[in-house]
Structures are given as C-alpha cells and as structure tokens.
Amino acid sequence: MSKKSLWYPYAQMQGMKVENVVTGAEGVKLHFSDGTSVIDAVSSWWCVIHGYNHPELNNALQNQAEQFSHVMLGGLTHAPAQKLAQKLVEITPEGLNHVFFADSGSVGMEVATKMAVQYWHNKGVAGKQRFIALYRGYHGDTTGVMSLGDPEEGMHSLFKGFLREQIFVNPPTTWDGLSDPVTDEVAKLDLERAIRDLEEALQKHGHEVAAMVCEPLLQGAGGMKLYPPEYLRAARKLCDKYQVLLIIDEVATGFGRTGTFSAVDRVGISPDIAVYAKGLTAGYLGLSATMASTEVFEAFLGEDSDRAFMHGPTFMGNALACSVALKGIEIFARDDYLTKISTIESILRRELQGFKHEQVEEVRVLGAMAAIQVKDPKIFAGMQEFAAQNGVWLRPFVDVVYTMPPYIISEKDLVKICDTMKAWFK
Ligand SMILES: Cc1ncc(COP(=O)(O)O)c(C=O)c1O
C-alpha cells in the first residue's frame, strides 16, 4: 500500500506519519490498533456531541437504510427531511422559519452568502455583493467562504488576489465568558471601540454590503476567542439601521456548545440567516441547515424561476443524515443536554480557571469549551503525543490547546482531560 495515497488535512505530507489507527470507538473513547485507547477531548473537530457508536443513532441510521438511503430533493420529498426542517424551525431562534439543507458547514455557509446576495438582487437593490466579517473568523475552506475568514491568518492569506476582498472589523477581544462588559471598565472601552469600528464600516460600505457574517460569541478556528453578547446585540441594531442582513454561523456553536442551544439564544437576537452543521448529525454523516427568516424567504417567491434560489447539492436532505439528526435532537432534549453542558462548564471552570504558568496568556471557558492560550505556540511541540500517551486526544492549534468534549462525558474523564492539559506545562 502506497504510504502517500491518503492526503491528510492541514498537514505537511513530507515525512508525515499517522500512527494512530482507529479500529473502534464508543462513548468518549477512541480505540487504536495497538490496543490503547484515548478520551476524545475534541469530539472529532467538535461534532461528536453524543459520543461514538451511539446505539440509538446507529438504529436510526439502520432503520432508514432499510427503507431508502437517499433520493434527490429535486421534485421529490420525504418525511425525514420534512420532519427535520419542522423540528429545526421549532428549536432555533424565533423567525428562522425556512430550512435549506446542504452537506457540510462550508457549503451551508456558501448557501447563506448566495442567499444574501440574491435577496438584495430580488428586492431590486443593486450593488450589494460584499460582506462584513470579523478578524479571527473562520467559516470554512471552500473558496467563497474562505474570503470571509481572517485575511491575515496564514492558511488563507496566500490566496489573496484569488479570493473576493471583504471588509473586516475587530470584535471586542476581552471576554472571559464571565465578566460584565457594562461594569468592567477595560471590557467596556473595548466593546465601545468595536461597536464604533463596526458602525464606521457600515457607514462607509453599507451600500455595497449584502450581510455581516460572524460566529456568535465564540470564534473557534481563529483561536477559541470569546466576545460578549452586547456586541451582537449592537450588531443586530446596526445591520438593521444600514440595511444589511445578519448571517450567524452556528456551525460550531449550535447544538449547545456555548451553553444555550444556539449561541444567539444567550444574546436574545434573531439573525436573518443562520447556519447549523457539526452537532446536527454528530459525526455520522455530512449535513448542514441554512435557515432563513420569512422576510428573506419571501424575497425569492414569484411567478417564474427568475427569483428562485438556483442551488441544489446532490446530497441535499440525505435521508440517512436527516434521520440521524432527528434522533439526535430527540436525545438532546430528552437527556437534558443543556444541564449536562452546564455541569461540564462548572467542572471546566473549577479545574482550569485560574491556572497559572509563565507560558499561559489566558484561560477561557464558555459552555462545554475550555481553551488555554499561550504566549509562544512552540511550547505545543510534542503535546499531542504526550496527551495520547496519557490517554487523551488533544490537538493544539495556533496558540491554544482546548477541549470541546462530547456532552456525555463523565466528571472523571473530564478531570483527566484537564489534568493532562495542565500536566504538559509542568
Ligand atoms: C464556525 C465554522 N463555520 C464553518 C465551518 C466549516 O464546516 P465544515 O468543516 O463542515 O465544512 C467550521 C468548521 O470548523 C466552523 O467552525
């Protein structure tokens, strides 16, 4: 077997060795071919919220496969897609009444941006084809939404010239998930600065901007950065004032990660468009849901296809994926995941907040996420191997090591993750 036939993500393939061969997984554990096991502290890139090999999700998948696995949604429909759309409307922020399915977070975000551009076109407002996005943001690796990711960050900056140039603003940078930016003086100044920057960008570019796009409260791939709900509240008002749509990317935050089902539930706003993926199918199959307000949806109605949304991925509304998602949503409510997430948050705060080391810049906790940011990322060389030897799967990136565990994790396993993170610094 050629050693290089499989090209790995985000990796220099020269000299690349992947020795961790997964042969089985259940609960929070991954089992390797050498007989060892690790606790997956990062839920396979944040999606495996119910843990691995979940009997009920396995059953949902098998039952659906015995009926049919997939049919095109062009001219056909089926109960799993219809029921899932209905369910998502019920559990997401007020006003998001229409669901367009695609197959990944990136494509869900592509759908959202295309919708926003066509919305203004259909409304007869010309020239609104750019986006305001946040520094440190990440919305996927496809080329449309790559342009919305941080333009200075290495992974995307080399494509400058190829990507459409968007308008970037800095969100507030000082929030630990606890402090109140209205009473904390430093946080308050930072918040005011960020809102001013946003209003200036909207004043200058609003006429050419279709939507503002952001990850709510938690910027994941940009380094697990947090910003306070007040910023999003202000953003909602400013978007309305300058006639710009608000697209919220809940791909990583949706399904409870920050402590509420959608991160914007904590903020108390409704976006015009929101995108969900990852936790939706919890690692079983690719699926995303781009959800639009009635105002957006109705702009696409008309007598002929001129105003219609001309988009339709082959796997859109895949019946296996929709059936797993429906079962996952049922489990989320039945097993009171929001209480589990709140318990996880308390344990993470107890174990990690206040952790001090000369290399540690900041510790951040929000919901079922904790991150330790360091001064010099070089300190992480060898940490992944160290953690695996200690029975924990961690993957530091940029200048953070973080955990986003499956919500079914026990206190003992969660403490073990935290201990392993801290042990590296000793
Ligand atoms: C906020 C956010 N948006 C979009 C994406 C892209 O999702 P996918 O990898 O499913 O294409 C990610 C992936 O990490 C993400 O964190």
The ligand as an ORCA input file, in Angstrom:
! r2SCAN-3c Opt
* xyz 0 1
  C     -17.733     28.277     12.502
  C     -17.475     27.315     11.383
  N     -18.068     27.505     10.200
  C     -17.914     26.643      9.179
  C     -17.106     25.539      9.314
  C     -16.920     24.599      8.161
  O     -17.607     23.429      8.394
  P     -17.239     22.082      7.575
  O     -15.890     21.672      8.049
  O     -18.330     21.128      7.951
  O     -17.258     22.429      6.137
  C     -16.459     25.304     10.525
  C     -15.582     24.132     10.708
  O     -14.833     24.005     11.634
  C     -16.638     26.209     11.595
  O     -16.032     26.055     12.780
*
